[in-house]
Amino acid sequence: MAIMQEYYVYILASKRNGTLYVGMTKDLEKRMVRHKDKRANQFAAKYDVKKLVYFEKHRSMEEAVGREKQVKRWRREWKIQLFEKRNPEWADLFGEIIKQ
């Protein structure tokens, strides 16, 4: 039986109404540790973007990459609407992923 790999599209914020970052990974917990340590990428480190406000799972890398590209093209307001449905307080969801 093959193990199903999951891929994640996620949105980070520096603070409420702050800078947003959209990314994709196959290991969200590991990637978040790197963001919080400011080792994931220069943009996120420069703007202190490390608060996980949204994530969604995908079954294939192709699906996740397509979704990441789609969300990155969206207007800022649309991104905010997407995650505020589930996370209106802009809470850091990092605790949710380390419990999985």
C-alpha positions as CSV (number, residue, x, y, z in Angstrom):
1,M,0.0,0.0,0.0
2,A,1.5,3.4,-1.1
3,I,1.7,6.2,1.4
4,M,-0.2,9.3,0.2
5,Q,2.0,12.4,0.2
6,E,0.2,15.6,1.1
7,Y,1.2,19.0,-0.1
8,Y,0.2,22.3,1.4
9,V,-0.5,25.8,0.2
10,Y,-0.3,28.3,3.0
11,I,-0.5,32.0,3.8
12,L,1.6,33.8,6.3
13,A,1.2,37.3,7.7
14,S,3.6,39.6,9.6
15,K,0.7,40.8,11.8
16,R,-3.0,41.6,11.4
17,N,-3.3,43.7,8.2
18,G,0.4,43.3,7.6
19,T,2.5,41.8,4.9
20,L,1.2,38.5,3.4
21,Y,3.2,35.7,1.9
22,V,1.9,32.7,-0.1
23,G,3.9,29.5,-0.3
24,M,3.7,25.7,-1.0
25,T,5.5,22.8,0.7
26,K,5.2,19.1,1.3
27,D,6.3,19.5,5.0
28,L,4.4,22.4,6.5
29,E,5.7,21.9,10.0
30,K,9.3,21.9,8.9
31,R,8.7,24.9,6.6
32,M,7.1,26.8,9.4
33,V,10.0,26.2,11.8
34,R,12.3,27.6,9.0
35,H,10.0,30.7,8.6
36,K,9.9,31.3,12.4
37,D,13.7,31.1,12.5
38,K,13.9,33.4,9.5
39,R,15.6,30.8,7.4
40,A,12.9,30.0,4.8
41,N,13.4,32.9,2.4
42,Q,14.7,36.4,2.3
43,F,11.3,38.1,1.7
44,A,9.7,36.4,4.7
45,A,12.7,37.2,6.9
46,K,12.9,40.8,5.7
47,Y,9.3,41.6,6.5
48,D,9.0,39.3,9.5
49,V,6.3,37.2,7.9
50,K,6.0,34.1,10.1
51,K,2.4,33.9,11.4
52,L,0.6,31.0,9.7
53,V,-3.0,32.3,9.1
54,Y,-4.1,29.8,6.5
55,F,-3.3,26.4,5.0
56,E,-4.9,23.9,2.8
57,K,-3.9,20.3,1.8
58,H,-3.6,18.9,-1.7
59,R,-3.0,15.4,-2.9
60,S,-0.4,16.1,-5.6
61,M,2.4,18.5,-6.1
62,E,0.9,19.6,-9.4
63,E,-2.4,20.5,-7.8
64,A,-0.6,22.4,-5.0
65,V,1.7,24.3,-7.4
66,G,-1.3,25.3,-9.5
67,R,-3.3,26.5,-6.4
68,E,-0.3,28.4,-5.1
69,K,0.1,30.2,-8.4
70,Q,-3.6,31.0,-8.5
71,V,-3.6,32.5,-5.0
72,K,-0.4,34.4,-5.6
73,R,-2.2,36.1,-8.6
74,W,-5.2,37.1,-6.4
75,R,-5.7,40.6,-5.1
76,R,-4.8,41.1,-1.5
77,E,-8.5,41.5,-0.5
78,W,-9.3,38.0,-2.0
79,K,-6.5,36.4,0.0
80,I,-7.8,38.0,3.2
81,Q,-11.3,36.9,2.5
82,L,-10.1,33.3,1.9
83,F,-8.4,32.9,5.3
84,E,-10.7,35.2,7.3
85,K,-13.6,32.7,6.7
86,R,-11.7,30.2,8.9
87,N,-9.5,32.5,10.8
88,P,-11.1,35.9,11.4
89,E,-8.8,36.8,14.2
90,W,-5.6,36.2,12.1
91,A,-4.5,33.7,14.8
92,D,-1.2,31.8,14.3
93,L,-2.3,28.3,13.3
94,F,1.1,26.8,13.8
95,G,-0.2,24.9,16.9
96,E,-2.7,23.1,14.7
97,I,-0.1,21.6,12.4
98,I,2.2,20.4,15.1
99,K,-0.7,18.4,16.6
100,Q,-1.3,16.5,13.3
